[in-house]
Amino acid sequence: MMLLTAFFTSDGIFEIQFLTDSQTEFDRLANQIGPFLAVESMAYFEAYAHVLAGMKGISSDDFPMAKYIVR
């Protein structure tokens, strides 16, 4: 299982990173399979565009669901 951490940077960018053990697993898989490509449907994005826009204005210090999503 790969574990991630996510946070807002000081300039407001939402950043997601692999944790150390997960990064090792990701590197192993990437060496076996090759590069990964993230793909997102525009239909999905359009449905959640207002949510994503709202998330941009939330500080990482008071992110409402940080306990469930970030930590």
PyMOL Python script that loads the backbone (N, CA, C, O; Angstrom):
from pymol import cmd

cmd.read_pdbstr("""\
ATOM      1  N   MET A   1       0.841  -1.167   0.000  1.00  0.00           N
ATOM      2  CA  MET A   1       0.000   0.000   0.000  1.00  0.00           C
ATOM      3  C   MET A   1       0.893   1.238   0.000  1.00  0.00           C
ATOM      4  O   MET A   1       1.851   1.321   0.769  1.00  0.00           O
ATOM      5  N   MET A   2       0.580   2.185  -0.853  1.00  0.00           N
ATOM      6  CA  MET A   2       1.338   3.431  -0.916  1.00  0.00           C
ATOM      7  C   MET A   2       0.657   4.476  -0.045  1.00  0.00           C
ATOM      8  O   MET A   2      -0.561   4.650  -0.095  1.00  0.00           O
ATOM      9  N   LEU A   3       1.457   5.163   0.746  1.00  0.00           N
ATOM     10  CA  LEU A   3       0.939   6.204   1.621  1.00  0.00           C
ATOM     11  C   LEU A   3       1.399   7.557   1.112  1.00  0.00           C
ATOM     12  O   LEU A   3       2.526   7.724   0.647  1.00  0.00           O
ATOM     13  N   LEU A   4       0.494   8.516   1.215  1.00  0.00           N
ATOM     14  CA  LEU A   4       0.763   9.860   0.726  1.00  0.00           C
ATOM     15  C   LEU A   4       0.617  10.865   1.852  1.00  0.00           C
ATOM     16  O   LEU A   4      -0.053  10.605   2.851  1.00  0.00           O
ATOM     17  N   THR A   5       1.241  11.996   1.682  1.00  0.00           N
ATOM     18  CA  THR A   5       0.991  13.149   2.535  1.00  0.00           C
ATOM     19  C   THR A   5       0.628  14.308   1.607  1.00  0.00           C
ATOM     20  O   THR A   5       1.176  14.438   0.513  1.00  0.00           O
ATOM     21  N   ALA A   6      -0.277  15.122   2.050  1.00  0.00           N
ATOM     22  CA  ALA A   6      -0.710  16.250   1.224  1.00  0.00           C
ATOM     23  C   ALA A   6      -0.771  17.494   2.094  1.00  0.00           C
ATOM     24  O   ALA A   6      -1.123  17.423   3.271  1.00  0.00           O
ATOM     25  N   PHE A   7      -0.429  18.628   1.512  1.00  0.00           N
ATOM     26  CA  PHE A   7      -0.410  19.870   2.273  1.00  0.00           C
ATOM     27  C   PHE A   7      -0.411  21.057   1.324  1.00  0.00           C
ATOM     28  O   PHE A   7      -0.136  20.915   0.133  1.00  0.00           O
ATOM     29  N   PHE A   8      -0.722  22.227   1.864  1.00  0.00           N
ATOM     30  CA  PHE A   8      -0.627  23.466   1.108  1.00  0.00           C
ATOM     31  C   PHE A   8       0.755  24.063   1.353  1.00  0.00           C
ATOM     32  O   PHE A   8       1.201  24.142   2.498  1.00  0.00           O
ATOM     33  N   THR A   9       1.424  24.476   0.305  1.00  0.00           N
ATOM     34  CA  THR A   9       2.711  25.140   0.445  1.00  0.00           C
ATOM     35  C   THR A   9       2.478  26.585   0.870  1.00  0.00           C
ATOM     36  O   THR A   9       1.339  27.050   0.889  1.00  0.00           O
ATOM     37  N   SER A  10       3.537  27.288   1.206  1.00  0.00           N
ATOM     38  CA  SER A  10       3.404  28.675   1.660  1.00  0.00           C
ATOM     39  C   SER A  10       2.844  29.592   0.574  1.00  0.00           C
ATOM     40  O   SER A  10       2.287  30.647   0.879  1.00  0.00           O
ATOM     41  N   ASP A  11       2.988  29.197  -0.689  1.00  0.00           N
ATOM     42  CA  ASP A  11       2.423  30.018  -1.769  1.00  0.00           C
ATOM     43  C   ASP A  11       1.061  29.503  -2.232  1.00  0.00           C
ATOM     44  O   ASP A  11       0.589  29.877  -3.306  1.00  0.00           O
ATOM     45  N   GLY A  12       0.414  28.632  -1.412  1.00  0.00           N
ATOM     46  CA  GLY A  12      -0.960  28.219  -1.678  1.00  0.00           C
ATOM     47  C   GLY A  12      -1.131  27.049  -2.628  1.00  0.00           C
ATOM     48  O   GLY A  12      -2.249  26.775  -3.064  1.00  0.00           O
ATOM     49  N   ILE A  13      -0.055  26.354  -2.961  1.00  0.00           N
ATOM     50  CA  ILE A  13      -0.156  25.206  -3.868  1.00  0.00           C
ATOM     51  C   ILE A  13      -0.434  23.951  -3.044  1.00  0.00           C
ATOM     52  O   ILE A  13       0.219  23.718  -2.027  1.00  0.00           O
ATOM     53  N   PHE A  14      -1.400  23.144  -3.479  1.00  0.00           N
ATOM     54  CA  PHE A  14      -1.730  21.885  -2.807  1.00  0.00           C
ATOM     55  C   PHE A  14      -0.766  20.831  -3.329  1.00  0.00           C
ATOM     56  O   PHE A  14      -0.810  20.477  -4.507  1.00  0.00           O
ATOM     57  N   GLU A  15       0.104  20.327  -2.459  1.00  0.00           N
ATOM     58  CA  GLU A  15       1.157  19.397  -2.872  1.00  0.00           C
ATOM     59  C   GLU A  15       0.924  18.026  -2.248  1.00  0.00           C
ATOM     60  O   GLU A  15       0.570  17.918  -1.074  1.00  0.00           O
ATOM     61  N   ILE A  16       1.126  16.986  -3.043  1.00  0.00           N
ATOM     62  CA  ILE A  16       0.986  15.607  -2.581  1.00  0.00           C
ATOM     63  C   ILE A  16       2.326  14.917  -2.776  1.00  0.00           C
ATOM     64  O   ILE A  16       2.935  15.023  -3.841  1.00  0.00           O
ATOM     65  N   GLN A  17       2.793  14.200  -1.735  1.00  0.00           N
ATOM     66  CA  GLN A  17       4.073  13.505  -1.813  1.00  0.00           C
ATOM     67  C   GLN A  17       3.911  12.078  -1.294  1.00  0.00           C
ATOM     68  O   GLN A  17       3.079  11.806  -0.428  1.00  0.00           O
ATOM     69  N   PHE A  18       4.722  11.174  -1.840  1.00  0.00           N
ATOM     70  CA  PHE A  18       4.779   9.816  -1.314  1.00  0.00           C
ATOM     71  C   PHE A  18       5.596   9.832  -0.027  1.00  0.00           C
ATOM     72  O   PHE A  18       6.597  10.543   0.061  1.00  0.00           O
ATOM     73  N   LEU A  19       5.178   9.053   0.972  1.00  0.00           N
ATOM     74  CA  LEU A  19       5.984   8.888   2.172  1.00  0.00           C
ATOM     75  C   LEU A  19       7.154   7.975   1.834  1.00  0.00           C
ATOM     76  O   LEU A  19       7.126   7.304   0.802  1.00  0.00           O
ATOM     77  N   THR A  20       8.179   7.934   2.675  1.00  0.00           N
ATOM     78  CA  THR A  20       9.445   7.256   2.370  1.00  0.00           C
ATOM     79  C   THR A  20       9.258   5.822   1.887  1.00  0.00           C
ATOM     80  O   THR A  20       9.759   5.467   0.820  1.00  0.00           O
ATOM     81  N   ASP A  21       8.548   4.990   2.647  1.00  0.00           N
ATOM     82  CA  ASP A  21       8.358   3.593   2.241  1.00  0.00           C
ATOM     83  C   ASP A  21       7.581   3.502   0.935  1.00  0.00           C
ATOM     84  O   ASP A  21       7.874   2.658   0.088  1.00  0.00           O
ATOM     85  N   SER A  22       6.601   4.364   0.778  1.00  0.00           N
ATOM     86  CA  SER A  22       5.808   4.364  -0.444  1.00  0.00           C
ATOM     87  C   SER A  22       6.646   4.823  -1.630  1.00  0.00           C
ATOM     88  O   SER A  22       6.481   4.314  -2.739  1.00  0.00           O
ATOM     89  N   GLN A  23       7.542   5.780  -1.409  1.00  0.00           N
ATOM     90  CA  GLN A  23       8.403   6.250  -2.497  1.00  0.00           C
ATOM     91  C   GLN A  23       9.282   5.106  -2.991  1.00  0.00           C
ATOM     92  O   GLN A  23       9.494   4.961  -4.195  1.00  0.00           O
ATOM     93  N   THR A  24       9.792   4.299  -2.071  1.00  0.00           N
ATOM     94  CA  THR A  24      10.613   3.149  -2.445  1.00  0.00           C
ATOM     95  C   THR A  24       9.799   2.173  -3.288  1.00  0.00           C
ATOM     96  O   THR A  24      10.283   1.665  -4.299  1.00  0.00           O
ATOM     97  N   GLU A  25       8.567   1.915  -2.870  1.00  0.00           N
ATOM     98  CA  GLU A  25       7.682   1.012  -3.618  1.00  0.00           C
ATOM     99  C   GLU A  25       7.349   1.610  -4.984  1.00  0.00           C
ATOM    100  O   GLU A  25       7.351   0.900  -5.990  1.00  0.00           O
ATOM    101  N   PHE A  26       7.065   2.901  -5.022  1.00  0.00           N
ATOM    102  CA  PHE A  26       6.770   3.575  -6.290  1.00  0.00           C
ATOM    103  C   PHE A  26       7.962   3.470  -7.239  1.00  0.00           C
ATOM    104  O   PHE A  26       7.790   3.175  -8.421  1.00  0.00           O
ATOM    105  N   ASP A  27       9.172   3.712  -6.722  1.00  0.00           N
ATOM    106  CA  ASP A  27      10.380   3.616  -7.551  1.00  0.00           C
ATOM    107  C   ASP A  27      10.557   2.208  -8.103  1.00  0.00           C
ATOM    108  O   ASP A  27      10.927   2.034  -9.264  1.00  0.00           O
ATOM    109  N   ARG A  28      10.290   1.196  -7.265  1.00  0.00           N
ATOM    110  CA  ARG A  28      10.413  -0.190  -7.699  1.00  0.00           C
ATOM    111  C   ARG A  28       9.437  -0.473  -8.839  1.00  0.00           C
ATOM    112  O   ARG A  28       9.808  -1.073  -9.848  1.00  0.00           O
ATOM    113  N   LEU A  29       8.196  -0.041  -8.673  1.00  0.00           N
ATOM    114  CA  LEU A  29       7.191  -0.257  -9.714  1.00  0.00           C
ATOM    115  C   LEU A  29       7.524   0.523 -10.989  1.00  0.00           C
ATOM    116  O   LEU A  29       7.370   0.007 -12.096  1.00  0.00           O
ATOM    117  N   ALA A  30       7.975   1.750 -10.828  1.00  0.00           N
ATOM    118  CA  ALA A  30       8.321   2.570 -11.987  1.00  0.00           C
ATOM    119  C   ALA A  30       9.461   1.939 -12.785  1.00  0.00           C
ATOM    120  O   ALA A  30       9.475   2.017 -14.014  1.00  0.00           O
ATOM    121  N   ASN A  31      10.414   1.316 -12.094  1.00  0.00           N
ATOM    122  CA  ASN A  31      11.516   0.646 -12.786  1.00  0.00           C
ATOM    123  C   ASN A  31      11.035  -0.588 -13.527  1.00  0.00           C
ATOM    124  O   ASN A  31      11.579  -0.922 -14.580  1.00  0.00           O
ATOM    125  N   GLN A  32      10.024  -1.274 -13.002  1.00  0.00           N
ATOM    126  CA  GLN A  32       9.493  -2.481 -13.648  1.00  0.00           C
ATOM    127  C   GLN A  32       8.546  -2.136 -14.790  1.00  0.00           C
ATOM    128  O   GLN A  32       8.598  -2.752 -15.855  1.00  0.00           O
ATOM    129  N   ILE A  33       7.687  -1.156 -14.566  1.00  0.00           N
ATOM    130  CA  ILE A  33       6.603  -0.859 -15.506  1.00  0.00           C
ATOM    131  C   ILE A  33       6.943   0.303 -16.428  1.00  0.00           C
ATOM    132  O   ILE A  33       6.561   0.297 -17.598  1.00  0.00           O
ATOM    133  N   GLY A  34       7.645   1.282 -15.920  1.00  0.00           N
ATOM    134  CA  GLY A  34       7.930   2.497 -16.677  1.00  0.00           C
ATOM    135  C   GLY A  34       7.202   3.664 -16.049  1.00  0.00           C
ATOM    136  O   GLY A  34       6.610   3.520 -14.980  1.00  0.00           O
ATOM    137  N   PRO A  35       7.234   4.814 -16.692  1.00  0.00           N
ATOM    138  CA  PRO A  35       6.614   6.006 -16.101  1.00  0.00           C
ATOM    139  C   PRO A  35       5.094   5.852 -15.973  1.00  0.00           C
ATOM    140  O   PRO A  35       4.454   5.154 -16.759  1.00  0.00           O
ATOM    141  N   PHE A  36       4.542   6.518 -14.967  1.00  0.00           N
ATOM    142  CA  PHE A  36       3.104   6.524 -14.750  1.00  0.00           C
ATOM    143  C   PHE A  36       2.527   7.801 -15.348  1.00  0.00           C
ATOM    144  O   PHE A  36       3.204   8.825 -15.429  1.00  0.00           O
ATOM    145  N   LEU A  37       1.296   7.726 -15.753  1.00  0.00           N
ATOM    146  CA  LEU A  37       0.608   8.882 -16.314  1.00  0.00           C
ATOM    147  C   LEU A  37      -0.704   9.071 -15.560  1.00  0.00           C
ATOM    148  O   LEU A  37      -1.503   8.140 -15.463  1.00  0.00           O
ATOM    149  N   ALA A  38      -0.926  10.246 -15.037  1.00  0.00           N
ATOM    150  CA  ALA A  38      -2.187  10.554 -14.364  1.00  0.00           C
ATOM    151  C   ALA A  38      -3.150  11.124 -15.393  1.00  0.00           C
ATOM    152  O   ALA A  38      -2.804  12.042 -16.137  1.00  0.00           O
ATOM    153  N   VAL A  39      -4.337  10.588 -15.431  1.00  0.00           N
ATOM    154  CA  VAL A  39      -5.335  11.014 -16.406  1.00  0.00           C
ATOM    155  C   VAL A  39      -6.619  11.362 -15.660  1.00  0.00           C
ATOM    156  O   VAL A  39      -7.032  10.650 -14.745  1.00  0.00           O
ATOM    157  N   GLU A  40      -7.234  12.452 -16.058  1.00  0.00           N
ATOM    158  CA  GLU A  40      -8.485  12.861 -15.434  1.00  0.00           C
ATOM    159  C   GLU A  40      -9.470  13.268 -16.515  1.00  0.00           C
ATOM    160  O   GLU A  40      -9.125  14.011 -17.434  1.00  0.00           O
ATOM    161  N   SER A  41     -10.665  12.792 -16.406  1.00  0.00           N
ATOM    162  CA  SER A  41     -11.723  13.141 -17.342  1.00  0.00           C
ATOM    163  C   SER A  41     -12.141  14.595 -17.126  1.00  0.00           C
ATOM    164  O   SER A  41     -12.270  15.037 -15.984  1.00  0.00           O
ATOM    165  N   MET A  42     -12.351  15.332 -18.197  1.00  0.00           N
ATOM    166  CA  MET A  42     -12.832  16.708 -18.071  1.00  0.00           C
ATOM    167  C   MET A  42     -14.226  16.735 -17.453  1.00  0.00           C
ATOM    168  O   MET A  42     -14.569  17.681 -16.743  1.00  0.00           O
ATOM    169  N   ALA A  43     -15.037  15.701 -17.717  1.00  0.00           N
ATOM    170  CA  ALA A  43     -16.372  15.655 -17.133  1.00  0.00           C
ATOM    171  C   ALA A  43     -16.281  15.598 -15.610  1.00  0.00           C
ATOM    172  O   ALA A  43     -17.060  16.250 -14.915  1.00  0.00           O
ATOM    173  N   TYR A  44     -15.342  14.827 -15.097  1.00  0.00           N
ATOM    174  CA  TYR A  44     -15.154  14.745 -13.651  1.00  0.00           C
ATOM    175  C   TYR A  44     -14.696  16.096 -13.109  1.00  0.00           C
ATOM    176  O   TYR A  44     -15.210  16.568 -12.095  1.00  0.00           O
ATOM    177  N   PHE A  45     -13.744  16.707 -13.777  1.00  0.00           N
ATOM    178  CA  PHE A  45     -13.235  17.991 -13.319  1.00  0.00           C
ATOM    179  C   PHE A  45     -14.337  19.036 -13.275  1.00  0.00           C
ATOM    180  O   PHE A  45     -14.455  19.773 -12.296  1.00  0.00           O
ATOM    181  N   GLU A  46     -15.132  19.106 -14.310  1.00  0.00           N
ATOM    182  CA  GLU A  46     -16.190  20.123 -14.372  1.00  0.00           C
ATOM    183  C   GLU A  46     -17.173  19.961 -13.217  1.00  0.00           C
ATOM    184  O   GLU A  46     -17.652  20.950 -12.661  1.00  0.00           O
ATOM    185  N   ALA A  47     -17.471  18.716 -12.859  1.00  0.00           N
ATOM    186  CA  ALA A  47     -18.422  18.484 -11.772  1.00  0.00           C
ATOM    187  C   ALA A  47     -17.865  18.957 -10.428  1.00  0.00           C
ATOM    188  O   ALA A  47     -18.628  19.351  -9.546  1.00  0.00           O
ATOM    189  N   TYR A  48     -16.554  18.921 -10.267  1.00  0.00           N
ATOM    190  CA  TYR A  48     -15.937  19.282  -8.996  1.00  0.00           C
ATOM    191  C   TYR A  48     -15.148  20.582  -9.056  1.00  0.00           C
ATOM    192  O   TYR A  48     -14.434  20.912  -8.108  1.00  0.00           O
ATOM    193  N   ALA A  49     -15.261  21.315 -10.139  1.00  0.00           N
ATOM    194  CA  ALA A  49     -14.497  22.554 -10.296  1.00  0.00           C
ATOM    195  C   ALA A  49     -14.763  23.532  -9.154  1.00  0.00           C
ATOM    196  O   ALA A  49     -13.833  24.174  -8.666  1.00  0.00           O
ATOM    197  N   HIS A  50     -16.023  23.655  -8.720  1.00  0.00           N
ATOM    198  CA  HIS A  50     -16.345  24.587  -7.626  1.00  0.00           C
ATOM    199  C   HIS A  50     -15.733  24.125  -6.306  1.00  0.00           C
ATOM    200  O   HIS A  50     -15.346  24.959  -5.488  1.00  0.00           O
ATOM    201  N   VAL A  51     -15.637  22.810  -6.082  1.00  0.00           N
ATOM    202  CA  VAL A  51     -15.022  22.284  -4.862  1.00  0.00           C
ATOM    203  C   VAL A  51     -13.523  22.573  -4.882  1.00  0.00           C
ATOM    204  O   VAL A  51     -12.962  23.043  -3.892  1.00  0.00           O
ATOM    205  N   LEU A  52     -12.885  22.292  -6.001  1.00  0.00           N
ATOM    206  CA  LEU A  52     -11.448  22.534  -6.120  1.00  0.00           C
ATOM    207  C   LEU A  52     -11.125  24.021  -5.984  1.00  0.00           C
ATOM    208  O   LEU A  52     -10.127  24.389  -5.365  1.00  0.00           O
ATOM    209  N   ALA A  53     -11.966  24.868  -6.562  1.00  0.00           N
ATOM    210  CA  ALA A  53     -11.761  26.317  -6.434  1.00  0.00           C
ATOM    211  C   ALA A  53     -11.884  26.741  -4.969  1.00  0.00           C
ATOM    212  O   ALA A  53     -11.116  27.582  -4.503  1.00  0.00           O
ATOM    213  N   GLY A  54     -12.836  26.171  -4.247  1.00  0.00           N
ATOM    214  CA  GLY A  54     -13.003  26.486  -2.830  1.00  0.00           C
ATOM    215  C   GLY A  54     -11.830  26.018  -1.994  1.00  0.00           C
ATOM    216  O   GLY A  54     -11.430  26.696  -1.048  1.00  0.00           O
ATOM    217  N   MET A  55     -11.269  24.854  -2.336  1.00  0.00           N
ATOM    218  CA  MET A  55     -10.128  24.313  -1.592  1.00  0.00           C
ATOM    219  C   MET A  55      -8.893  25.193  -1.716  1.00  0.00           C
ATOM    220  O   MET A  55      -8.054  25.225  -0.815  1.00  0.00           O
ATOM    221  N   LYS A  56      -8.782  25.904  -2.829  1.00  0.00           N
ATOM    222  CA  LYS A  56      -7.624  26.779  -3.020  1.00  0.00           C
ATOM    223  C   LYS A  56      -7.573  27.891  -1.978  1.00  0.00           C
ATOM    224  O   LYS A  56      -6.496  28.400  -1.665  1.00  0.00           O
ATOM    225  N   GLY A  57      -8.718  28.267  -1.445  1.00  0.00           N
ATOM    226  CA  GLY A  57      -8.769  29.359  -0.484  1.00  0.00           C
ATOM    227  C   GLY A  57      -8.650  28.924   0.966  1.00  0.00           C
ATOM    228  O   GLY A  57      -8.708  29.761   1.866  1.00  0.00           O
ATOM    229  N   ILE A  58      -8.482  27.624   1.210  1.00  0.00           N
ATOM    230  CA  ILE A  58      -8.414  27.113   2.575  1.00  0.00           C
ATOM    231  C   ILE A  58      -6.960  26.993   3.014  1.00  0.00           C
ATOM    232  O   ILE A  58      -6.121  26.465   2.284  1.00  0.00           O
ATOM    233  N   SER A  59      -6.676  27.481   4.194  1.00  0.00           N
ATOM    234  CA  SER A  59      -5.338  27.376   4.763  1.00  0.00           C
ATOM    235  C   SER A  59      -5.104  25.944   5.252  1.00  0.00           C
ATOM    236  O   SER A  59      -6.040  25.283   5.701  1.00  0.00           O
ATOM    237  N   SER A  60      -3.868  25.468   5.166  1.00  0.00           N
ATOM    238  CA  SER A  60      -3.561  24.113   5.648  1.00  0.00           C
ATOM    239  C   SER A  60      -3.731  24.019   7.161  1.00  0.00           C
ATOM    240  O   SER A  60      -3.886  22.923   7.700  1.00  0.00           O
ATOM    241  N   ASP A  61      -3.704  25.155   7.847  1.00  0.00           N
ATOM    242  CA  ASP A  61      -3.869  25.148   9.303  1.00  0.00           C
ATOM    243  C   ASP A  61      -5.301  24.858   9.737  1.00  0.00           C
ATOM    244  O   ASP A  61      -5.528  24.326  10.824  1.00  0.00           O
ATOM    245  N   ASP A  62      -6.265  25.206   8.892  1.00  0.00           N
ATOM    246  CA  ASP A  62      -7.659  24.958   9.268  1.00  0.00           C
ATOM    247  C   ASP A  62      -8.417  24.199   8.172  1.00  0.00           C
ATOM    248  O   ASP A  62      -9.605  24.434   7.950  1.00  0.00           O
ATOM    249  N   PHE A  63      -7.717  23.295   7.497  1.00  0.00           N
ATOM    250  CA  PHE A  63      -8.335  22.464   6.458  1.00  0.00           C
ATOM    251  C   PHE A  63      -9.378  21.573   7.121  1.00  0.00           C
ATOM    252  O   PHE A  63      -9.008  20.753   7.962  1.00  0.00           O
ATOM    253  N   PRO A  64     -10.657  21.689   6.789  1.00  0.00           N
ATOM    254  CA  PRO A  64     -11.731  21.020   7.518  1.00  0.00           C
ATOM    255  C   PRO A  64     -11.596  19.499   7.639  1.00  0.00           C
ATOM    256  O   PRO A  64     -11.943  18.942   8.680  1.00  0.00           O
ATOM    257  N   MET A  65     -11.115  18.831   6.628  1.00  0.00           N
ATOM    258  CA  MET A  65     -11.048  17.372   6.666  1.00  0.00           C
ATOM    259  C   MET A  65      -9.607  16.862   6.712  1.00  0.00           C
ATOM    260  O   MET A  65      -9.342  15.729   6.309  1.00  0.00           O
ATOM    261  N   ALA A  66      -8.689  17.671   7.190  1.00  0.00           N
ATOM    262  CA  ALA A  66      -7.274  17.301   7.227  1.00  0.00           C
ATOM    263  C   ALA A  66      -7.067  15.982   7.947  1.00  0.00           C
ATOM    264  O   ALA A  66      -6.228  15.176   7.545  1.00  0.00           O
ATOM    265  N   LYS A  67      -7.822  15.757   9.004  1.00  0.00           N
ATOM    266  CA  LYS A  67      -7.693  14.526   9.786  1.00  0.00           C
ATOM    267  C   LYS A  67      -7.961  13.293   8.904  1.00  0.00           C
ATOM    268  O   LYS A  67      -7.366  12.239   9.124  1.00  0.00           O
ATOM    269  N   TYR A  68      -8.838  13.417   7.925  1.00  0.00           N
ATOM    270  CA  TYR A  68      -9.212  12.289   7.077  1.00  0.00           C
ATOM    271  C   TYR A  68      -8.452  12.228   5.758  1.00  0.00           C
ATOM    272  O   TYR A  68      -8.220  11.145   5.220  1.00  0.00           O
ATOM    273  N   ILE A  69      -8.070  13.373   5.244  1.00  0.00           N
ATOM    274  CA  ILE A  69      -7.440  13.423   3.923  1.00  0.00           C
ATOM    275  C   ILE A  69      -5.932  13.585   4.005  1.00  0.00           C
ATOM    276  O   ILE A  69      -5.196  12.879   3.316  1.00  0.00           O
ATOM    277  N   VAL A  70      -5.466  14.494   4.827  1.00  0.00           N
ATOM    278  CA  VAL A  70      -4.063  14.864   4.839  1.00  0.00           C
ATOM    279  C   VAL A  70      -3.242  14.026   5.819  1.00  0.00           C
ATOM    280  O   VAL A  70      -2.115  13.641   5.506  1.00  0.00           O
ATOM    281  N   ARG A  71      -3.778  13.746   6.973  1.00  0.00           N
ATOM    282  CA  ARG A  71      -2.992  13.050   8.006  1.00  0.00           C
ATOM    283  C   ARG A  71      -3.379  11.602   8.109  1.00  0.00           C
ATOM    284  O   ARG A  71      -2.820  10.869   8.925  1.00  0.00           O
TER     285      ARG A  71
END
""", "prot")
cmd.dss("prot")
cmd.show_as("cartoon", "prot")
cmd.util.cbc("prot")
cmd.orient("prot")
